């Protein structure tokens, strides 16, 4: 397992504060030199919690759901490492951190699959269900699609909510993970969903919560227009926080009894001890709203397949250092590339 020195991260000048890192990192423009992508629609299953739901309204198995992937294949694509990149809440395959990582990985000779979660990337019409932090079965479906296509080595990488999804997917696969799964990288993952949702409602984090809520409410209204027999916009009447949205607007439509049930079943914390592939988790100690419980931290450290990297600074999904010749200052992206190259090298040595 490659070593990652937590002391090597040095925050960009004047950006030592976690909030500044988070906000600046979210809005910095990125250069995109990727070739035009090939698009793929990957069919995804009805999530297990909805399969167990008795309501006929929720059982939409006659309405196939798909996720949209933007794919960039190398000439020798079968033997090249394939990175499946998964964005965060209300992001898409066009999110700046997805684009930044994709460019680095492509330039390094790897295949890149930029996965949109269901409904994201203007794909609301492709699924009659909502999306949430527990839909690891969608990530597993894209992983299996890559393997069925002929990819010999696949790595899953996710930011924020996407980080929780890839960790949950790996944990659920456990020791039964396919041999083609080379590893996992999760950046700022909310593996303890309840603590992170509640942290978003703290006064100094309301700016983030309001932004997420605007997107989630707008999406719910779009779903109600597309599928009026399923979604009732009146479910948003009492929604004033992320926890409210999960309680009143998401859980009733996704097979959960409420927000607490959703958080307990969907956070990757409950399965990180079962991860059996090389995994790196990046989490900054000054992340404004992602919280790791002491038990989760202990489980991550106790798992020999997992490396938890926790620099003092970095904010949420930012990790901005000063740029230098040949280095754009995106520390987390450099670590992800390093991780992928290490295990691509292992394949070449076999």
Protein Blocks (a to p, Z undefined) as FASTA:
>chain_A
ZZddfklpccdehilbfklmmmmmmmoccddfbdcdddddddddddfklmmpmblklmmm
lmccdddddddddfklmlpccddddddehiafkbmklmmmmmmmmmnopacdddddehia
hilmmpcbdcdfklmmlmmmmmmmmmmnopabdcdddehjlmmmmmmmmmmnmmmlcfkl
nbdcdehiafblmlmmmmmmpmklmmmmmmmmmmmmmmmmmmmmmmmmlpcfklmmmgcb
fklmmmmmmmmmnopabjklmmmmmpmklmmmmpcbdcdddddfklfkbccdfklmmmmm
mpmkbccdddfbhijoklpacddehiahiaklmmmmmmmmmmmmmmmmZZ
